[in-house]
Amino acid sequence: MIRLWQVVLLMLALGVSAEEQRAAFAWKAPRTGAGVFSDALGMLDREKEEYATNLVVYATNGVARSKASVASLEVARRLIALSIHLSPRNKRALVAKYQLERGVVPAVLPSEYSSEVLAKLLFTRSQILRQQGGDENLFLARVFTELAAEFDPKNEEAVYACELQRLDFGRIDWSELTDVKPSAVVDPVDLP
């Protein structure tokens, strides 16, 4: 027979464990604002939607497989923000953001691409964006190149291009995508 004090200790231990799990799952939702990409971005809407979906699936599968480790949550934060910038109404991105804001670890989803194939697609698309020119295309090209190297460190072409752009421009400042500052609000009193 279990003594009362053993039951109390067991309940306290379970309570502390639950508190530790809640504290360990520290999700900071990205603030994306109105979005950094306009119609000047050299991608079709359908293409942006597909890239956004595949990036979110990659991110949420990483969170689910690692049981919401801090590193996986940071990767998810970056990829969900990028996905929302590419396609503001993307179902996978909005659902994942909602779930993570509430401390729910997303389920593992079937993926169309392995990380190696997704890295090749991102790297190839980055080269096309770079050829198209323009500020938005060049910025997204740099982001895709960095992600391609991160997703598949064995892809020598992506890693080399990533290292060259790091030497030339530095690392990507993800706060441009994850922590967009709200635009200045104009007070109606100040209007002429």
C-alpha positions in Angstrom: 0.0 0.0 0.0 1.3 3.4 -0.9 1.7 5.8 2.0 0.2 9.2 1.9 3.6 11.0 1.9 4.6 8.9 -1.2 1.5 10.0 -3.0 2.2 13.6 -2.1 5.8 13.4 -3.3 4.7 11.8 -6.6 2.1 14.5 -7.2 4.7 17.3 -6.4 7.2 15.7 -8.8 4.6 15.5 -11.6 3.6 19.1 -11.0 7.2 20.3 -11.2 7.8 18.3 -14.3 4.8 19.8 -16.0 6.0 23.3 -15.0 9.5 22.6 -16.4 7.9 21.4 -19.7 5.8 24.6 -20.0 8.8 26.8 -19.2 11.0 24.9 -21.7 8.5 25.5 -24.5 9.3 29.2 -24.9 7.8 30.2 -28.3 8.2 33.8 -29.4 5.9 34.3 -32.3 7.3 36.3 -35.2 6.0 39.8 -35.9 5.7 40.0 -39.7 3.8 43.3 -40.2 2.5 44.0 -43.6 5.2 41.9 -45.3 8.6 42.7 -46.8 7.8 41.4 -50.3 5.7 43.3 -52.9 4.6 42.5 -56.4 8.2 43.4 -57.5 9.3 40.0 -56.2 10.1 37.8 -59.2 7.8 34.9 -58.1 4.3 33.9 -59.0 1.7 33.7 -56.2 1.3 30.0 -56.7 5.1 29.5 -56.4 5.3 31.7 -53.3 2.5 29.6 -51.8 4.3 26.3 -52.5 7.6 27.5 -51.1 5.8 28.8 -48.0 4.0 25.5 -47.4 7.2 23.4 -47.9 9.2 25.6 -45.5 6.5 25.4 -42.8 6.3 21.6 -43.2 10.1 21.4 -42.8 10.0 23.6 -39.7 7.0 22.0 -37.9 8.5 18.5 -38.6 11.7 19.6 -37.0 9.8 20.9 -33.9 7.8 17.7 -33.6 10.7 15.4 -34.0 12.9 17.3 -31.5 10.0 17.7 -29.0 10.1 21.5 -29.3 13.8 22.0 -28.6 14.9 25.6 -28.4 16.9 25.3 -31.6 14.0 23.8 -33.5 11.7 26.6 -32.3 14.1 29.2 -33.5 14.3 27.6 -36.9 10.5 27.4 -37.0 10.2 31.0 -36.0 12.4 32.1 -38.9 10.8 29.8 -41.5 7.2 30.6 -40.4 8.0 34.3 -40.7 9.5 33.8 -44.1 6.5 31.8 -45.2 4.1 34.5 -44.0 6.0 37.1 -45.9 5.9 35.0 -49.0 2.2 34.1 -48.6 0.4 36.0 -45.9 -2.6 33.6 -46.0 -0.7 30.4 -46.1 -2.8 27.8 -44.2 0.2 25.7 -42.9 2.0 28.9 -41.7 -1.0 30.3 -39.9 -2.0 27.0 -38.3 1.6 26.3 -37.1 1.9 29.8 -35.7 -1.4 29.4 -33.8 -0.5 26.0 -32.4 3.0 27.1 -31.3 1.6 30.3 -29.7 -0.6 28.0 -27.5 2.2 25.5 -26.6 1.0 22.8 -28.9 3.7 20.7 -30.6 2.5 20.2 -34.2 2.1 16.7 -35.6 4.7 15.4 -38.1 3.3 16.1 -41.6 4.1 14.2 -44.8 6.6 16.1 -46.8 6.9 16.3 -50.5 10.7 16.8 -50.3 13.6 15.6 -48.3 15.8 18.3 -46.7 18.4 17.6 -49.5 15.9 18.1 -52.3 14.4 21.1 -50.7 17.9 22.6 -50.3 18.5 22.1 -54.0 15.2 23.7 -54.9 15.9 26.7 -52.7 19.5 27.1 -54.1 18.3 26.8 -57.7 15.6 29.4 -57.1 18.0 31.7 -55.4 20.2 31.7 -58.5 17.2 32.6 -60.7 16.2 35.4 -58.3 19.7 36.7 -58.4 19.6 36.9 -62.2 16.3 38.8 -62.1 17.9 41.5 -60.0 16.1 44.1 -57.8 16.3 44.6 -54.1 13.6 42.1 -53.1 14.8 39.4 -55.4 18.4 39.7 -54.2 17.4 39.7 -50.5 15.3 36.5 -51.0 18.1 35.0 -53.1 20.4 35.5 -50.1 17.9 34.0 -47.7 17.3 31.0 -49.9 21.0 30.4 -50.3 21.6 30.5 -46.6 18.7 28.1 -46.0 19.9 25.7 -48.7 23.3 25.5 -47.0 21.7 25.1 -43.6 19.3 22.3 -44.8 22.0 20.3 -46.6 25.5 21.1 -45.5 26.8 18.4 -48.0 25.6 20.6 -50.9 28.9 22.1 -51.7 27.6 24.6 -54.2 25.1 26.0 -51.7 27.6 26.0 -48.9 30.2 27.8 -51.1 27.7 30.4 -52.3 26.5 30.9 -48.7 30.0 31.5 -47.4 30.8 33.9 -50.3 27.7 36.0 -49.5 28.6 35.8 -45.7 32.0 37.2 -46.6 30.6 39.9 -48.8 27.4 40.9 -46.9 27.5 39.1 -43.5 24.8 36.7 -42.2 21.1 37.4 -43.0 19.5 39.7 -40.4 16.5 37.6 -39.7 15.0 40.3 -37.5 14.0 42.0 -40.9 11.6 39.1 -41.3 10.8 38.0 -37.7 10.6 41.3 -35.8 9.2 43.8 -38.3 8.6 47.0 -36.5 5.1 48.4 -36.8 5.0 51.4 -39.1 4.7 54.8 -37.6 1.1 55.6 -36.7 -0.1 59.0 -37.8 -2.3 60.8 -35.3 -5.4 62.2 -37.1 -4.7 65.5 -35.2 -1.4 65.8 -37.0 -3.0 65.6 -40.5 -3.3 68.9 -42.4 
